Amino acid sequence: MSRTLRLAVFDCDGTLVDSQSSIIESMVAAFDAHTHPKPEAEDIRRVVGLPLRDAIGRLLPEESPDVHGLVEDSYINAFRGLREKGLVEDPLYPGTLEMLNLLNEAGWILGVATGKSSRGLLNTLETHGLTGHFTTLQTADSGPGKPNPDMLIKAMTETGADPSSTVMIGDTTFDIEMAIRANTMAIGVSWGYHPQEHLRSAGAHAVIEDFAELPGMLKTLEGTLA
C-alpha cells in the first residue's frame, strides 16, 4: 500500500510569485550605492533563493564579508523604498490561488520555506490574501538558509509531518537540494529562475510546467512511495 503525502512546502519567489523585477532593481541599486559594477540580471536570478548575504557573496566573491554586509543593508533599504512607494511588483503566477484552494480543500497542510525575511514574506502573502493558506512559514530569519535542510525540517516538526509524507515545491536547485538533504520528495517548477535541466540534475522527482499539473503529480508521487 502506498503512503500518503500530507505536507506541501512551497518556495515563494519564482514559485508562488514573480518578484524578479523588484529583486533585480533593488540589487542593482545596492551595487550602485557602493560603486560596484552592476550585476547582470541573469546572474541575480541565479542566486535568488539563497539567504541575501550569501547571494551577495556569490555576486561579489572577491569582496570581504564586511562589504557584503554593507551591500545587504543597501539592498534592504532599496527594496523597502520600492514597497513604501507601492512599486514592488510580485504578481502571482497563473493558477497559484486556485491550486492552493484545491490543496486546502483536499486536506493538505501547506507551508512556505523562503530566503525572504519574515517581514518580506508576510508582506507578500498579505498583498495577495494568502496568509490563511499556510500553517508553517519558514524564512531567512529562522535559521540557516537553503540548501541547508533546517527550514524544511522545522516545517515538518511544526506540523507533525515526517520526510516520507512531505514534498518541497520550488523553482531553484537550492529548493531541490534542500529537499534531498531533508529526505523529502521534491518537485521543480519550470517557470522560475533555474532551468528545468538543472532542477532535474539536482534531484527533482518531477518538474511541472503549470500549477494545474500539481495535484495529479502529487498523486503520481504518492504511488511511488513504498
Buried (B, 14 or more C-beta within 10 A) or exposed (E): EEEEBBBBBBBBBBBBBBBBBBBBBBBBBBBEBEEBEEBEBEBBBBBBBBBBBBBBBEBBEEBEEEBBEBBBBBBBBBBBEBBEEEEBEBEBBEBBBEBBEBBBEEEBBBBBBBBBBBEBBBBBBEBBEBEEBBBBBBBBBBEEBBBBBBBBBBBBEBBEBBBBBBBBBBBBBBBBBBBBBBBBBBBBBBBBBBEBEBBBEBBBBBBBEEBEBBBEBBEEBBEEEE
